[in-house]
Amino acid sequence: NCESSAESESLRAECHLSLGDFADAELSLEKAFQFDAHHSRGLMIKATLAREQGNLNLAGSTLKLAVEQHPFEFDFRAQLMSVLVAQGKRDDAEIQKQEMQRLQALLTKFTELHHFFF
């Protein structure tokens, strides 16, 4: 009974997806994206739903948008890499893997510096 928002509708979509209720998941995602067209949870659920329905093209384009909007989110890159491999686009998948490794190195360096100064 919470107020409708991008987060609440995305969570509702995730529940529907888990139950295999794809139609209601799509309706909840539409509502979520009315609040925020680039909501991170919503984008991940949309990609997962597309993949569950066998639509790798939609899953890939959704994940590419998600990576553009949230470039430091490892989960988006990992899922995109997986979709690219499934599509036979190994070179593109390798680019995502290398970017994930670069980001991981930056995060490690940040953590080291943070611990050094604090």
N, CA, C and O of each residue as an XYZ file, in Angstrom:
472
protein
N       0.813     -1.203      0.000
C       0.000      0.000      0.000
C       0.853      1.263      0.000
O       0.390      2.318      0.433
N       2.075      1.173     -0.473
C       2.933      2.352     -0.511
C       2.594      3.204     -1.729
O       1.958      2.746     -2.678
N       3.038      4.450     -1.671
C       2.819      5.377     -2.769
C       3.549      4.888     -4.021
O       4.653      4.350     -3.939
N       2.934      5.077     -5.143
C       3.534      4.648     -6.394
C       4.734      5.529     -6.717
O       4.675      6.753     -6.607
N       5.825      4.879     -7.117
C       7.063      5.568     -7.485
C       7.835      4.652     -8.430
O       7.446      3.507     -8.662
N       8.925      5.167     -8.965
C       9.757      4.321     -9.833
C      10.237      3.099     -9.065
O      10.225      1.985     -9.589
N      10.657      3.308     -7.828
C      11.165      2.194     -7.025
C      10.070      1.189     -6.681
O      10.261     -0.017     -6.836
N       8.927      1.681     -6.217
C       7.864      0.742     -5.821
C       7.329     -0.035     -7.017
O       7.046     -1.228     -6.904
N       7.188      0.628     -8.158
C       6.698     -0.068     -9.354
C       7.732     -1.054     -9.885
O       7.375     -2.116    -10.394
N       9.016     -0.704     -9.768
C      10.072     -1.641    -10.183
C      10.083     -2.870     -9.287
O      10.250     -3.993     -9.763
N       9.908     -2.656     -8.004
C       9.843     -3.788     -7.075
C       8.623     -4.654     -7.369
O       8.693     -5.882     -7.306
N       7.517     -4.012     -7.687
C       6.309     -4.754     -8.056
C       6.571     -5.571     -9.326
O       6.171     -6.732     -9.417
N       7.241     -4.958    -10.299
C       7.575     -5.675    -11.544
C       8.475     -6.865    -11.250
O       8.310     -7.938    -11.831
N       9.425     -6.670    -10.347
C      10.334     -7.763     -9.979
C       9.564     -8.931     -9.358
O       9.862    -10.093     -9.632
N       8.584     -8.618     -8.531
C       7.754     -9.670     -7.928
C       6.974    -10.416     -9.008
O       6.928    -11.646     -9.013
N       6.361     -9.662     -9.923
C       5.608    -10.304    -11.010
C       6.519    -11.179    -11.865
O       6.147    -12.283    -12.261
N       7.713    -10.669    -12.142
C       8.671    -11.441    -12.936
C       9.029    -12.743    -12.230
O       9.092    -13.799    -12.859
N       9.261    -12.667    -10.927
C       9.609    -13.867    -10.155
C       8.495    -14.903    -10.167
O       8.745    -16.105    -10.082
N       7.266    -14.422    -10.273
C       6.115    -15.319    -10.319
C       5.817    -15.799    -11.737
O       4.911    -16.607    -11.944
N       6.576    -15.304    -12.711
C       6.353    -15.693    -14.097
C       5.207    -14.952    -14.756
O       4.744    -15.333    -15.831
N       4.749    -13.886    -14.103
C       3.643    -13.081    -14.622
C       4.224    -11.932    -15.444
O       4.317    -10.799    -14.973
N       4.608    -12.242    -16.665
C       5.314    -11.286    -17.503
C       4.460    -10.077    -17.879
O       4.967     -8.957    -17.934
N       3.184    -10.290    -18.136
C       2.313     -9.183    -18.551
C       2.208     -8.127    -17.447
O       2.325     -6.931    -17.714
N       1.989     -8.571    -16.220
C       1.899     -7.610    -15.114
C       3.256     -6.988    -14.803
O       3.325     -5.839    -14.367
N       4.332     -7.735    -15.023
C       5.676     -7.165    -14.851
C       5.874     -6.018    -15.833
O       6.401     -4.968    -15.466
N       5.454     -6.215    -17.074
C       5.578     -5.164    -18.083
C       4.747     -3.944    -17.721
O       5.201     -2.815    -17.905
N       3.542     -4.148    -17.211
C       2.691     -3.024    -16.809
C       3.331     -2.236    -15.669
O       3.319     -1.005    -15.681
N       3.881     -2.930    -14.700
C       4.537     -2.244    -13.582
C       5.776     -1.486    -14.056
O       6.064     -0.394    -13.566
N       6.506     -2.065    -15.007
C       7.676     -1.366    -15.548
C       7.269     -0.100    -16.295
O       7.941      0.927    -16.193
N       6.181     -0.170    -17.040
C       5.693      1.026    -17.741
C       5.409      2.136    -16.734
O       5.756      3.294    -16.967
N       4.782      1.786    -15.622
C       4.490      2.778    -14.584
C       5.786      3.308    -13.965
O       5.913      4.507    -13.716
N       6.728      2.430    -13.722
C       7.999      2.847    -13.123
C       8.706      3.845    -14.025
O       9.227      4.855    -13.550
N       8.727      3.568    -15.324
C       9.440      4.435    -16.260
C       8.717      5.757    -16.502
O       9.310      6.695    -17.034
N       7.443      5.842    -16.117
C       6.754      7.130    -16.167
C       7.331      8.077    -15.111
O       7.349      9.293    -15.299
N       7.796      7.510    -14.013
C       8.423      8.311    -12.958
C       9.876      8.626    -13.296
O      10.338      9.747    -13.082
N      10.593      7.641    -13.821
C      12.019      7.806    -14.113
C      12.398      6.840    -15.239
O      12.492      5.631    -15.027
N      12.610      7.380    -16.416
C      12.884      6.551    -17.596
C      14.199      5.802    -17.511
O      14.431      4.875    -18.287
N      15.072      6.189    -16.577
C      16.379      5.545    -16.453
C      16.588      4.927    -15.068
O      17.719      4.793    -14.603
N      15.509      4.562    -14.433
C      15.594      3.970    -13.094
C      16.405      2.673    -13.159
O      16.090      1.773    -13.937
N      17.435      2.592    -12.345
C      18.380      1.472    -12.478
C      17.736      0.112    -12.236
O      17.947     -0.811    -13.022
N      16.971     -0.031    -11.186
C      16.329     -1.328    -10.927
C      15.372     -1.675    -12.070
O      15.318     -2.820    -12.520
N      14.625     -0.682    -12.531
C      13.683     -0.909    -13.623
C      14.372     -1.369    -14.899
O      13.881     -2.257    -15.595
N      15.512     -0.759    -15.201
C      16.257     -1.163    -16.393
C      16.750     -2.608    -16.282
O      16.687     -3.367    -17.248
N      17.238     -2.978    -15.104
C      17.707     -4.349    -14.918
C      16.549     -5.340    -15.054
O      16.701     -6.393    -15.673
N      15.416     -5.007    -14.487
C      14.258     -5.906    -14.571
C      13.755     -5.993    -16.010
O      13.373     -7.066    -16.478
N      13.756     -4.859    -16.707
C      13.339     -4.871    -18.113
C      14.252     -5.775    -18.939
O      13.777     -6.544    -19.774
N      15.547     -5.685    -18.708
C      16.493     -6.531    -19.432
C      16.299     -8.003    -19.073
O      16.340     -8.871    -19.945
N      16.091     -8.274    -17.807
C      15.876     -9.650    -17.360
C      14.599    -10.217    -17.963
O      14.571    -11.358    -18.423
N      13.552     -9.418    -17.956
C      12.277     -9.834    -18.541
C      12.450    -10.125    -20.031
O      11.964    -11.142    -20.526
N      13.136     -9.240    -20.741
C      13.363     -9.450    -22.174
C      14.130    -10.741    -22.414
O      13.815    -11.506    -23.326
N      15.131    -10.971    -21.591
C      15.929    -12.190    -21.752
C      15.082    -13.436    -21.455
O      15.172    -14.440    -22.162
N      14.271    -13.360    -20.417
C      13.384    -14.485    -20.068
C      12.426    -14.796    -21.217
O      12.039    -15.948    -21.418
N      12.048    -13.767    -21.962
C      11.125    -13.945    -23.075
C      11.860    -14.268    -24.381
O      11.241    -14.391    -25.438
N      13.188    -14.403    -24.292
C      13.973    -14.772    -25.462
C      14.296    -13.616    -26.393
O      14.705    -13.834    -27.534
N      14.117    -12.395    -25.920
C      14.370    -11.224    -26.754
C      15.742    -10.636    -26.392
O      15.834     -9.670    -25.634
N      16.796    -11.231    -26.943
C      18.153    -10.785    -26.638
C      18.438     -9.387    -27.168
O      19.226     -8.645    -26.582
N      17.796     -9.025    -28.281
C      18.011     -7.681    -28.829
C      17.509     -6.609    -27.868
O      18.204     -5.624    -27.617
N      16.305     -6.797    -27.329
C      15.773     -5.832    -26.366
C      16.593     -5.846    -25.076
O      16.865     -4.794    -24.499
N      16.981     -7.026    -24.632
C      17.810     -7.119    -23.425
C      19.115     -6.359    -23.635
O      19.546     -5.606    -22.762
N      19.738     -6.553    -24.783
C      21.004     -5.882    -25.074
C      20.853     -4.377    -25.169
O      21.663     -3.641    -24.606
N      19.835     -3.906    -25.869
C      19.654     -2.455    -26.010
C      19.301     -1.816    -24.669
O      19.719     -0.693    -24.389
N      18.543     -2.517    -23.851
C      18.209     -2.002    -22.517
C      19.457     -1.918    -21.656
O      19.661     -0.935    -20.944
N      20.287     -2.939    -21.718
C      21.515     -2.939    -20.923
C      22.517     -1.906    -21.428
O      23.250     -1.318    -20.632
N      22.558     -1.679    -22.723
C      23.438     -0.625    -23.256
C      22.995      0.739    -22.741
O      23.828      1.563    -22.362
N      21.694      0.978    -22.728
C      21.162      2.218    -22.160
C      21.512      2.312    -20.679
O      21.920      3.369    -20.196
N      21.353      1.213    -19.969
C      21.654      1.190    -18.537
C      23.124      1.513    -18.278
O      23.442      2.253    -17.347
N      24.017      0.963    -19.096
C      25.452      1.238    -18.945
C      25.742      2.709    -19.233
O      26.569      3.326    -18.562
N      25.058      3.270    -20.237
C      25.246      4.693    -20.538
C      24.779      5.565    -19.380
O      25.432      6.549    -19.032
N      23.653      5.204    -18.789
C      23.070      6.010    -17.716
C      23.726      5.767    -16.358
O      23.757      6.660    -15.511
N      24.247      4.565    -16.154
C      24.842      4.167    -14.873
C      26.181      3.474    -15.163
O      26.302      2.265    -14.964
N      27.173      4.218    -15.624
C      28.411      3.604    -16.119
C      29.255      2.886    -15.071
O      30.157      2.131    -15.434
N      28.994      3.096    -13.803
C      29.824      2.466    -12.772
C      29.156      1.273    -12.108
O      29.662      0.753    -11.114
N      28.036      0.841    -12.643
C      27.303     -0.306    -12.106
C      27.812     -1.594    -12.751
O      27.582     -1.846    -13.934
N      28.496     -2.391    -11.963
C      29.076     -3.636    -12.476
C      28.012     -4.611    -12.971
O      28.222     -5.302    -13.968
N      26.876     -4.672    -12.286
C      25.843     -5.635    -12.661
C      25.346     -5.420    -14.086
O      25.104     -6.381    -14.817
N      25.196     -4.154    -14.479
C      24.747     -3.885    -15.848
C      25.777     -4.383    -16.855
O      25.427     -5.012    -17.854
N      27.044     -4.099    -16.589
C      28.098     -4.522    -17.517
C      28.196     -6.046    -17.574
O      28.388     -6.620    -18.646
N      28.065     -6.694    -16.427
C      28.137     -8.159    -16.392
C      26.985     -8.776    -17.184
O      27.183     -9.721    -17.947
N      25.788     -8.237    -16.997
C      24.640     -8.763    -17.739
C      24.766     -8.470    -19.231
O      24.432     -9.310    -20.066
N      25.252     -7.265    -19.563
C      25.453     -6.932    -20.969
C      26.484     -7.864    -21.592
O      26.304     -8.337    -22.714
N      27.551     -8.123    -20.872
C      28.573     -9.035    -21.366
C      27.960    -10.407    -21.651
O      28.257    -11.013    -22.681
N      27.126    -10.890    -20.768
C      26.469    -12.181    -20.935
C      25.559    -12.193    -22.172
O      25.557    -13.158    -22.936
N      24.796    -11.130    -22.359
C      23.909    -11.043    -23.521
C      24.729    -10.985    -24.808
O      24.384    -11.631    -25.797
N      25.809    -10.217    -24.793
C      26.657    -10.112    -25.983
C      27.267    -11.464    -26.351
O      27.360    -11.802    -27.531
N      27.679    -12.230    -25.352
C      28.203    -13.580    -25.612
C      27.103    -14.450    -26.222
O      27.342    -15.180    -27.184
N      25.889    -14.367    -25.653
C      24.768    -15.161    -26.172
C      24.434    -14.777    -27.609
O      23.943    -15.605    -28.376
N      24.699    -13.522    -27.976
C      24.449    -13.063    -29.347
C      25.627    -13.355    -30.273
O      25.563    -13.076    -31.470
N      26.697    -13.912    -29.722
C      27.873    -14.210    -30.530
C      28.776    -13.009    -30.756
O      29.651    -13.044    -31.621
N      28.574    -11.952    -29.992
C      29.366    -10.716    -30.132
C      30.497    -10.713    -29.105
O      30.525     -9.893    -28.188
N      31.411    -11.635    -29.281
C      32.486    -11.829    -28.304
C      33.423    -10.630    -28.188
O      33.910    -10.337    -27.096
N      33.684     -9.934    -29.290
C      34.562     -8.759    -29.230
C      33.936     -7.656    -28.378
O      34.618     -7.016    -27.577
N      32.624     -7.441    -28.559
C      31.923     -6.437    -27.752
C      31.882     -6.862    -26.288
O      32.007     -6.032    -25.389
N      31.706     -8.155    -26.059
C      31.703     -8.668    -24.683
C      33.066     -8.443    -24.033
O      33.144     -8.102    -22.853
N      34.127     -8.632    -24.794
C      35.481     -8.421    -24.272
C      35.696     -6.958    -23.880
O      36.374     -6.675    -22.892
N      35.133     -6.045    -24.636
C      35.227     -4.616    -24.293
C      34.573     -4.359    -22.945
O      35.115     -3.620    -22.123
N      33.416     -4.961    -22.711
C      32.735     -4.799    -21.414
C      33.568     -5.411    -20.289
O      33.659     -4.846    -19.199
N      34.163     -6.545    -20.552
C      35.003     -7.201    -19.549
C      36.193     -6.311    -19.184
O      36.518     -6.153    -18.007
N      36.835     -5.738    -20.188
C      37.984     -4.868    -19.931
C      37.572     -3.628    -19.145
O      38.299     -3.181    -18.259
N      36.422     -3.082    -19.464
C      35.946     -1.907    -18.723
C      35.629     -2.273    -17.273
O      35.894     -1.488    -16.362
N      35.070     -3.447    -17.061
C      34.811     -3.908    -15.694
C      36.124     -4.046    -14.925
O      36.199     -3.673    -13.754
N      37.144     -4.571    -15.570
C      38.452     -4.714    -14.919
C      39.054     -3.346    -14.597
O      39.654     -3.162    -13.538
N      38.892     -2.381    -15.518
C      39.399     -1.032    -15.281
C      38.684     -0.383    -14.088
O      39.314      0.234    -13.229
N      37.373     -0.536    -14.058
C      36.605      0.023    -12.950
C      36.956     -0.653    -11.630
O      37.020      0.004    -10.591
N      37.181     -1.955    -11.669
C      37.564     -2.679    -10.457
C      38.905     -2.174     -9.936
O      39.086     -2.027     -8.727
N      39.843     -1.909    -10.840
C      41.150     -1.385    -10.430
C      41.001     -0.002     -9.800
O      41.667      0.304     -8.811
N      40.129      0.835    -10.369
C      39.880      2.158     -9.786
C      39.250      2.045     -8.402
O      39.623      2.774     -7.482
N      38.310      1.146     -8.261
C      37.660      0.945     -6.965
C      38.658      0.446     -5.929
O      38.633      0.881     -4.778
N      39.527     -0.457     -6.332
C      40.559     -0.965     -5.419
C      41.482      0.167     -4.985
O      41.810      0.285     -3.804
N      41.900      0.992     -5.927
C      42.776      2.120     -5.614
C      42.074      3.109     -4.686
O      42.681      3.599     -3.734
N      40.827      3.400     -4.950
C      40.050      4.298     -4.095
C      39.974      3.747     -2.675
O      40.163      4.481     -1.706
N      39.698      2.460     -2.560
C      39.597      1.822     -1.244
C      40.937      1.907     -0.511
O      40.975      2.202      0.683
N      42.021      1.653     -1.215
C      43.345      1.748     -0.597
C      43.624      3.161     -0.101
O      44.110      3.342      1.015
N      43.321      4.163     -0.923
C      43.535      5.555     -0.530
C      42.639      5.955      0.636
O      43.064      6.670      1.543
N      41.415      5.491      0.603
C      40.478      5.796      1.688
C      41.004      5.231      3.018
O      40.966      5.917      4.039
N      41.483      4.009      3.004
C      42.014      3.399      4.212
C      43.311      4.075      4.669
O      43.583      4.169      5.866
N      44.096      4.537      3.714
C      45.349      5.213      4.025
C      45.088      6.523      4.760
O      45.770      6.838      5.735
N      44.103      7.285      4.295
C      43.842      8.597      4.882
C      42.914      8.530      6.097
O      42.862      9.477      6.882
N      42.194      7.442      6.260
C      41.297      7.346      7.390
C      41.659      6.145      8.202
O      41.019      5.872      9.218
